Amino acid sequence: MLEKIKKPRDLKSLSEDDLVVLCQEIRQRIISVTSQNGGHVGPNLGVVELTIALHLAFESPEDSFLWDVSHQGYVHKLLTGRNDERFDKLRNCSGYSGFLSREESMHDCFGGGHAGTALSAALGMCAARDLKGENNHVVAIAGDAAFTCGITLEALNNIAANTKRFILVINDNKWSIAKNVGAFSKYFNELITNPIYTKIHRDAEKFLNQFPGGNSLIKFISKAKRDTKELLAPSSIFEKLGLRYLGPIDGHDLTSLVKFFEFAKQSEEPIVLHLLTEKGKGFPAAIKEPEKWHGAGPFSLQNSNQSSSKPKIQVKYQDAFGTSLVKIADKDPRVVGITAAMPSGTGLDHLSKSHPERFFDVGIAEEHAVLMAAGMAAKGLLPVCAIYSTFLQRAYDQIIHDVCLQNLPVTFCLDRAGLSPNDGPTHHGVFDLSYLRCVPNSTILQPSDTGELGPMLEFAIQQNTPTFIRYPRGSSENVHPWNKDRTIELGKAEVKLSGEQISIWALGEFVSLAESVAERIEMNFGLKISVVNARFVKPLDYELLFSHSKSHQKIITIEDNVVSGGFGSAIIEALNDAGIEMSVLRLGWPDEFIPHGSGIAPLREEYHLDINSIYKEVLVQLKLTESSKSPASLNMV
């Protein structure tokens, strides 16, 4: 059946039995592709019927679908002409994005990879439609986890005041990445289980009764109402905000979904359809462990084991952070940890197990997490706020206005700094150095490996000022998660290699790469160059920098951040402010959005940030060529 679907309209020619087969084939296709490439397995398996029903009831691209986060857009891609070899390479170089993208298809009306975006964007589209006198439909599909986002609630507050035609589909599967938390999670559960909330309007009942089986749909929505002891059914929060609420609805009953969507199209007031879905439906492993299979790496189709080519001797940065924080928290009861729906992704699950009373998961609410941390710090606690680099962008005002302005001792741990290759531009953490460096009272560090992360974390917590530690996704080889010999002093860099002519100042993983470049140059040309593990972006090691400006002809900076306003810019500014004329070459990510790719290595090679490209660049700066290699090195070869 799937091979017959070249465009959404092709669905309308299929029988009910054909559609059942199609659902099975789509699930098999997604499982097969993600087993090779990794990806968001559970979220997509849970929206197969929902997505098909949308395309049966509406006309894309005339009608617009806005998927909150959009990582559950694989089914939509398969139904909109993308069931081809690029889907086989999903999330890899030359393959389709793992998210929706306006550049990829006219059926992707709005892209994005952060939660909470759909309702506001959909309302904007509705307002534009109304002003232009058009008659198309706009459907926002949001998971229940999206309602922990403040921006989602801001949109809800404005919908009824700005349009009469708005369709909101709640994809309720009780999960974001981790189990949902907070009052809204409890409220949605009450909507599902308490019959006093399950209301249906007379016009909906009349409409649904026009269809075969419509009476059973009504019974599903209002079942158990007869069992309630309540005499009056209070309105849902949506109705208090001016949105008609219908639910709960079986999110896997394709026939029912189409009928409810047809009804929603006729509504002359904003409407909410509350769907119950099962995350990972059709794949037992994903149903059993929803968090593990939210976003998975490649896995075996035979036993569902997620594969890994990494040797066991490696230590993940998130685990180095998590175990280090537990050690510190064991000694200091003031230390607490805060995450925004990423307990395992950040490594804070270690703290949740050892000190559950000092662990706080606030859901997908980064602004609230940062401001809550500020309140804790104002009352004498030492909060550690662990948020991915790309998601901390959402809390920029709170960083400035609430933490740094008041100089409060909040430690920020920015996981996934640098590239998140398969996820692409919405998840690359390549802007944090630029957006943090300009904020007064901030201290910014980056470890060169997992062995530095523990000492840096301990240093940061003891600073009693706002401190930011950034580190990448992934692991370090042969490195203990806490190397006690790595002493961290405020604003002090570490000289890894001493040489002449050129001094390379590197951050993070680029430190070991710079060392390899220096070793290759010494082996081939008998020339030693300096390599510095900068450690600090703010404050810089001015003493060492000014010393190297006198003893070297050029400084090269390497960073896992955009060069605009980043670490290299800080070096240039420091030299300029000191009146030192010095040639500085900045290496980092260009002033553009980096696409998704098969891995970090291919993207670094494409953007000339791999070891061979940097080696060649250093040779250019030294005015050396391969033909000028030393005789000793030629003999070695």
C-alpha positions in Angstrom: 0.0 0.0 0.0 2.8 2.5 0.9 4.3 2.3 -2.6 1.0 3.5 -4.0 1.1 6.7 -1.9 2.9 9.4 -3.9 0.9 12.3 -2.6 -1.7 12.7 0.3 -4.7 12.6 -2.0 -3.8 9.0 -3.0 -5.0 7.9 0.5 -8.6 8.7 -0.4 -8.7 5.8 -3.0 -7.8 3.2 -0.3 -10.4 1.0 1.4 -10.6 0.6 5.2 -8.8 -2.7 4.9 -6.1 -1.1 2.7 -5.6 1.6 5.3 -5.1 -1.0 8.0 -2.4 -2.6 5.9 -0.9 0.8 5.2 -0.6 1.5 9.0 1.3 -1.7 9.4 3.6 -1.0 6.5 4.4 2.5 7.7 5.3 1.2 11.1 7.6 -1.5 9.5 9.2 1.2 7.3 9.9 3.5 10.2 11.3 0.6 12.4 13.5 -0.5 9.5 14.9 2.9 8.7 15.5 3.9 12.3 17.2 0.6 13.0 19.9 1.7 10.5 20.0 5.4 11.3 18.6 5.9 14.7 15.9 8.4 15.3 12.7 9.2 17.1 11.1 5.7 17.1 8.4 5.9 19.8 6.9 9.3 18.9 6.4 8.3 15.2 4.9 4.9 15.8 2.3 6.5 18.1 1.0 8.9 15.4 0.5 6.6 12.4 -3.3 6.6 12.4 -3.4 10.2 13.6 -1.3 11.4 10.6 -3.2 9.3 8.0 -6.5 10.6 9.4 -5.3 14.2 9.1 -4.4 13.7 5.4 -7.8 11.9 4.8 -9.8 14.7 6.3 -7.8 17.7 5.1 -6.0 18.8 2.0 -2.3 19.4 2.4 -0.6 21.8 1.5 -3.7 24.0 1.2 -4.5 23.1 4.8 -1.6 23.5 7.2 -0.4 21.0 9.8 1.9 22.3 12.6 3.5 19.5 14.6 4.8 20.6 17.9 8.6 19.7 18.0 8.0 17.9 14.6 10.2 15.0 15.5 7.0 12.9 15.0 6.9 13.9 11.3 8.2 10.7 9.7 4.7 9.4 8.9 3.9 12.8 7.3 7.0 12.6 5.2 6.1 9.2 3.9 2.6 10.4 2.9 3.9 13.5 1.2 6.1 12.1 -1.5 9.2 11.4 0.5 9.1 7.6 0.6 12.3 7.3 -1.4 16.1 6.7 -1.0 16.5 10.0 0.9 14.1 8.6 3.6 16.4 5.5 3.7 19.2 8.0 4.7 17.0 9.8 7.2 19.0 12.1 9.5 22.2 11.4 7.6 24.1 13.4 4.9 22.0 13.5 1.7 19.0 12.2 3.6 15.9 13.9 4.9 15.9 15.8 8.2 14.6 14.1 11.3 12.3 17.2 11.7 10.0 19.1 9.4 11.6 21.7 7.2 10.1 24.4 5.0 13.0 23.9 2.7 12.3 20.2 2.3 8.7 20.1 1.2 5.7 22.4 0.5 3.8 20.1 2.8 6.0 21.3 5.7 4.3 24.6 6.5 6.4 25.2 9.6 9.6 23.6 10.8 11.2 23.5 14.2 12.7 21.1 16.7 11.8 22.8 20.1 8.7 22.1 22.0 5.9 24.6 22.5 6.1 26.2 19.1 2.9 24.9 17.3 0.1 26.8 19.0 1.6 30.3 18.6 2.7 29.7 15.0 -0.7 28.2 14.1 -2.5 31.2 15.6 -0.3 33.4 13.5 -1.3 31.5 10.4 -5.0 31.7 11.4 -4.7 35.4 11.9 -3.1 35.8 8.5 -5.7 33.6 6.8 -8.5 35.6 8.4 -7.0 38.9 7.3 -6.6 37.7 3.8 -10.1 36.4 3.6 -9.0 32.8 2.9 -10.8 29.6 3.9 -8.2 27.0 4.6 -7.8 25.1 7.8 -4.9 25.3 10.3 -4.3 22.3 12.6 -1.8 22.4 15.5 -0.8 18.9 16.8 0.8 19.1 20.2 1.8 16.4 22.6 0.6 16.7 26.2 4.2 17.5 27.2 3.9 20.8 25.2 1.6 22.1 27.9 4.4 22.3 30.3 5.9 25.1 28.1 4.9 28.6 29.1 4.6 29.7 25.5 1.9 27.1 24.9 -0.1 28.6 27.7 0.5 32.1 26.3 -0.9 30.9 23.0 -4.0 29.3 24.6 -4.7 32.6 26.3 -4.9 34.3 22.9 -6.6 31.9 20.6 -10.2 32.7 21.2 -9.5 36.5 21.2 -7.9 36.4 17.7 -9.7 33.8 15.6 -12.9 31.8 15.4 -11.4 28.9 13.5 -8.6 27.0 15.1 -8.1 23.2 15.5 -5.9 21.9 18.2 -5.2 18.2 18.4 -3.7 17.0 21.7 -1.6 13.9 21.1 -1.8 12.5 24.7 0.7 9.7 25.3 1.8 10.8 28.8 5.4 11.2 27.8 7.7 13.9 26.6 11.1 12.2 26.6 10.8 11.2 30.2 7.5 10.7 32.0 5.5 14.0 32.1 5.5 16.0 35.3 3.5 18.8 36.8 -0.1 19.8 37.3 -1.0 19.7 33.6 0.0 16.0 33.4 -2.3 15.3 36.3 -5.1 17.4 34.7 -4.9 15.5 31.4 -5.2 12.3 33.4 -8.3 13.6 35.1 -9.8 14.5 31.7 -9.2 10.9 30.7 -10.4 9.1 33.8 -13.0 11.3 35.3 -16.3 11.2 33.4 -17.5 14.6 34.7 -15.1 16.2 32.2 -16.1 14.1 29.2 -18.7 16.4 27.7 -20.0 16.5 24.2 -22.0 19.2 22.5 -25.4 18.6 20.9 -24.2 19.7 17.5 -21.3 17.2 17.6 -23.7 14.4 18.6 -26.0 15.3 15.8 -23.1 15.5 13.3 -21.6 12.2 14.4 -24.9 10.4 14.3 -25.0 11.0 10.5 -22.2 8.5 10.1 -22.4 4.7 10.5 -21.1 3.9 14.0 -21.5 7.5 15.1 -23.5 6.5 18.1 -20.6 4.3 19.4 -18.3 7.3 19.1 -20.5 9.3 21.3 -20.6 6.5 23.8 -16.8 6.3 23.8 -16.6 10.0 24.6 -19.3 10.0 27.3 -18.9 6.5 28.7 -19.1 6.2 32.5 -20.9 9.6 32.8 -23.8 7.6 34.1 -21.6 6.3 36.9 -20.6 9.7 38.3 -22.0 10.9 41.5 -21.6 14.5 40.4 -24.8 16.2 39.3 -23.0 19.0 37.3 -20.1 18.7 34.9 -17.7 21.6 35.1 -16.1 23.0 32.0 -12.6 22.0 31.0 -9.9 24.6 31.2 -10.0 24.8 27.4 -13.7 25.8 27.5 -12.9 28.5 30.1 -10.4 29.9 27.6 -13.0 29.9 24.8 -12.0 26.6 23.1 -14.6 23.8 22.6 -13.3 20.6 24.1 -14.0 17.1 22.8 -12.5 14.0 24.2 -11.1 11.6 25.1 -10.8 10.1 21.6 -9.1 6.9 20.6 -6.1 8.0 18.7 -5.6 4.7 16.9 -9.2 4.3 15.6 -8.7 5.6 12.1 -12.3 5.7 11.1 -13.3 7.6 14.3 -10.5 10.1 13.8 -11.5 11.0 10.3 -15.1 11.7 11.5 -13.9 13.9 14.4 -11.6 15.8 12.1 -14.5 16.3 9.6 -16.6 17.7 12.5 -13.7 20.0 13.6 -13.6 21.5 10.1 -17.2 22.7 10.5 -16.7 24.3 13.9 -17.1 28.0 14.0 -15.2 28.4 17.2 -11.8 27.2 18.2 -11.9 23.4 19.0 -9.7 21.0 20.9 -9.7 17.3 20.1 -8.1 15.3 22.9 -6.6 12.0 21.5 -5.2 9.1 23.5 -2.3 7.4 21.8 0.3 4.9 22.7 3.9 5.9 22.3 5.8 3.2 20.4 2.6 1.4 19.2 3.5 -1.7 17.1 7.0 -2.1 18.6 7.0 -3.9 21.9 10.4 -2.7 23.0 9.4 0.9 22.5 6.2 0.4 24.5 8.0 -1.3 27.3 10.7 1.5 27.6 9.3 4.7 26.2 12.1 6.9 27.4 14.8 4.8 25.9 13.0 4.6 22.5 12.0 8.2 22.3 15.2 9.0 20.4 17.2 5.8 19.8 20.5 5.0 18.1 20.8 2.3 15.5 19.5 -1.0 16.8 19.1 -4.7 15.9 15.8 -5.7 14.3 16.3 -9.2 15.8 16.6 -8.4 19.4 16.0 -4.6 19.6 19.4 -4.0 21.2 20.7 -0.5 20.4 24.1 -0.8 18.9 27.2 1.2 19.8 30.6 1.2 18.3 32.1 2.9 21.3 34.4 0.8 23.5 33.5 0.4 27.2 36.5 2.4 28.3 34.8 5.6 27.2 33.0 7.9 29.6 30.0 9.9 28.5 30.1 13.6 29.5 26.5 13.4 30.9 27.6 10.5 33.2 30.8 12.3 34.2 28.6 15.3 35.1 26.0 13.2 36.9 28.4 11.2 39.0 30.5 14.2 39.8 27.4 16.1 41.0 26.5 13.3 43.3 29.9 13.4 44.9 29.6 17.1 45.5 26.0 16.8 46.7 27.1 14.1 49.2 29.3 16.7 50.9 27.2 19.8 50.6 23.4 19.7 51.4 22.9 23.0 49.7 23.5 21.5 46.2 20.4 20.8 44.2 19.8 19.8 40.6 17.2 21.1 38.1 16.4 19.7 34.7 13.8 20.6 32.0 12.4 17.2 31.1 15.9 15.7 30.5 16.8 13.7 33.6 18.7 10.9 31.8 19.9 13.0 28.9 21.7 15.4 31.2 22.8 12.8 33.7 20.8 14.3 36.5 19.1 10.9 36.9 22.2 10.0 39.1 21.2 12.8 41.5 17.5 11.8 41.4 18.4 8.3 42.6 20.9 9.3 45.3 19.2 12.5 46.6 15.6 12.5 45.2 14.5 15.4 47.5 17.1 17.6 45.9 16.2 16.7 42.3 13.7 18.9 40.4 12.3 18.1 36.9 10.1 21.0 35.8 9.1 19.6 32.4 9.8 21.4 29.1 10.0 24.8 30.8 13.5 26.1 30.5 12.6 29.7 31.4 10.9 28.5 34.6 13.9 26.2 35.4 16.3 29.1 35.3 14.1 31.5 37.3 13.4 28.8 39.9 17.1 28.2 40.2 17.5 32.0 40.8 15.0 31.8 43.6 16.7 28.9 45.2 20.1 30.7 45.0 18.6 33.8 46.6 17.7 31.7 49.6 21.1 30.1 50.1 21.0 27.0 48.0 23.5 26.1 45.3 21.4 25.1 42.3 22.9 23.3 39.3 20.8 23.8 36.2 21.5 21.2 33.5 20.0 22.1 30.2 21.1 21.4 26.6 22.9 24.3 25.0 20.3 24.8 22.2 17.4 24.8 24.8 19.0 27.3 27.1 18.5 29.8 24.3 14.9 29.9 25.5 15.8 31.3 28.9 18.1 34.1 27.8 16.1 36.8 29.6 16.1 34.9 32.8 19.9 34.3 32.6 20.4 38.1 32.2 17.6 39.6 34.3 17.3 37.1 37.1 20.6 35.3 37.6 23.5 37.4 36.3 22.1 40.9 37.1 21.7 39.8 40.7 25.0 37.8 40.6 23.4 34.7 42.0 25.4 31.5 42.5 23.7 29.3 39.8 25.8 26.8 37.9 24.7 26.1 34.4 25.8 22.8 32.7 25.2 23.0 29.0 25.2 19.5 27.6 25.2 19.0 23.8 27.4 22.1 23.2 28.7 21.8 19.7 27.0 19.7 17.0 24.1 17.3 17.5 24.7 15.9 14.0 21.7 13.8 13.2 19.2 16.3 14.7 20.5 19.3 12.7 20.3 23.0 13.1 17.5 23.1 15.7 19.7 21.1 18.0 23.3 22.2 17.3 24.6 24.0 20.4 27.0 26.4 18.5 25.8 29.8 19.8 26.1 29.7 23.6 29.6 31.2 23.8 28.4 34.1 21.7 25.2 34.7 23.6 26.7 34.2 27.1 30.1 36.0 26.7 28.5 39.4 26.6 26.6 39.0 29.9 28.2 40.7 32.9 29.0 38.5 36.0 29.2 35.3 33.9 32.1 32.9 34.1 32.4 30.4 31.2 34.4 27.2 31.0 34.8 24.2 28.8 36.6 21.0 29.7 38.9 19.3 27.2 37.7 15.9 28.3 35.5 14.2 30.8 38.4 14.1 33.3 38.2 17.9 33.6 34.4 18.1 34.0 34.3 17.0 37.6 36.9 19.4 38.9 35.3 22.2 36.8 31.9 21.5 38.3 33.3 21.6 41.8 35.1 24.9 41.0 31.9 26.4 39.5 29.7 25.5 42.5 32.3 27.1 44.9 32.5 30.4 42.9 29.4 31.9 44.4 28.7 33.6 41.0 26.8 32.6 37.8 29.0 30.0 36.1 28.5 28.2 32.8 30.2 24.9 31.8 29.7 23.7 28.3 30.5 20.3 26.9 29.6 18.2 23.9 27.5 15.1 23.4 29.6 12.0 23.5 32.5 10.5 25.4 36.1 10.8 26.1 38.5 7.8 25.7 40.6 6.4 28.5 39.6 9.2 30.9 38.4 8.8 34.5 35.3 10.8 35.0 37.0 12.9 37.7 40.7 13.5 37.5 41.7 15.0 40.8 45.0 16.2 39.4 43.3 18.6 37.0 43.3 21.7 39.3 41.1 24.5 38.1 42.0 28.1 38.9 39.9 31.1 37.9 40.9 32.3 34.4 43.9 30.0 34.1 44.6 28.1 30.9 46.8 25.0 30.6 49.8 24.9 28.3 49.8 21.5 26.6 52.8 22.0 24.3 55.4 24.8 24.2 56.8 25.9 20.9 57.3 28.9 18.6 55.9 30.9 15.7 52.3 29.7 16.2 50.2 29.2 19.4 47.0 27.3 19.0 44.4 28.2 21.7 41.7 25.5 21.6 38.6 24.6 23.5 37.1 21.2 24.4 37.7 18.4 22.0 39.7 20.6 19.7 42.5 20.6 22.3 43.5 17.0 21.5 43.1 17.7 17.8 45.4 20.7 18.1 48.0 18.5 19.9 47.8 15.9 17.0 48.3 18.7 14.5 51.3 20.0 16.5 52.8 16.5 16.7 52.4 16.0 13.0 54.1 19.3 12.2 57.0 18.4 14.5 57.4 15.0 13.0 57.3 16.3 9.4 59.1 19.6 9.7 61.0 19.4 13.0 59.1 22.6 14.1 57.4 22.9 17.5 54.3 25.0 17.9 52.4 25.8 21.1 49.1 24.3 22.1 46.9 25.8 24.9 43.9 24.3 26.6 42.1 27.6 27.1 39.6 26.1 29.7 38.2 29.6 30.3 36.4 31.7 27.7 35.6 34.3 30.4 37.7 35.4 32.0 40.6 34.6 29.7 44.1 33.9 30.9 45.3 37.4 30.0 48.8 36.8 31.4 49.5 33.8 29.2 47.8 35.4 26.2 49.9 38.5 26.4 53.0 36.4 26.9 52.3 34.3 23.8 51.6 37.5 21.8 55.3 38.4 22.4 56.8 35.0 21.8 54.8 33.9 18.8 54.0 35.4 15.4 50.4 34.2 15.2 47.6 32.9 17.3 45.1 30.4 16.0 41.9 29.8 17.9 39.7 26.7 17.5 36.2 26.4 19.0 33.0 24.4 18.7 30.9 27.5 18.3 30.2 30.0 15.6 33.1 32.3 15.1 30.9 35.4 15.3 31.3 36.7 18.8 32.8 33.5 20.1 36.1 32.5 21.8 38.3 33.7 18.9 36.5 37.1 19.0 37.3 37.3 22.8 41.0 36.7 22.1 41.0 39.5 19.4 39.2 41.9 21.7 41.6 41.2 24.6 44.6 41.9 22.4 43.0 45.0 20.9 42.1 46.4 24.3 45.7 45.9 25.4 47.0 47.7 22.4 48.7 44.6 21.0 48.9 44.2 17.3 48.7 40.5 16.7 47.5 38.3 13.8 44.7 36.0 15.0 43.1 33.3 12.8 39.7 32.1 14.1 38.6 28.6 13.3 35.0 27.5 14.1 31.6 27.3 12.6 30.7 29.9 10.0 27.9 32.5 10.2 25.2 30.1 8.9 23.0 27.3 10.1 24.8 24.0 9.9 22.6 21.2 8.4 22.1 17.7 9.8 24.6 15.0 8.9 25.7 11.4 9.4 28.0 12.3 12.2 30.3 15.0 13.6 33.3 13.9 11.6 31.7 14.3 8.1 30.4 17.8 9.0 33.7 18.9 10.4 35.4 17.7 7.2 32.8 19.6 5.1 33.4 22.8 7.1 37.2 22.3 7.3 37.4 21.7 11.0 38.8 18.2 10.8 42.4 17.4 11.6 43.6 17.3 8.0 42.0 20.7 7.2 43.4 22.3 10.3 46.9 20.8 9.7 46.9 22.3 6.2 45.8 25.6 7.5 48.6 25.7 10.0 51.0 24.9 7.2 49.7 27.9 5.2 50.2 30.1 8.2 53.8 28.8 8.7 54.4 29.2 4.9 55.3 25.5 4.7 54.4 22.9 2.1 54.6 19.1 2.1 57.6 19.4 -0.2 59.5 21.2 2.5 59.4 18.3 4.9 62.6 17.6 6.9 64.9 14.8 5.6 64.5 13.0 8.9 60.7 12.8 8.5 61.1 11.5 4.9 63.4 8.8 6.1 60.8 7.9 8.8 58.1 7.5 6.2 
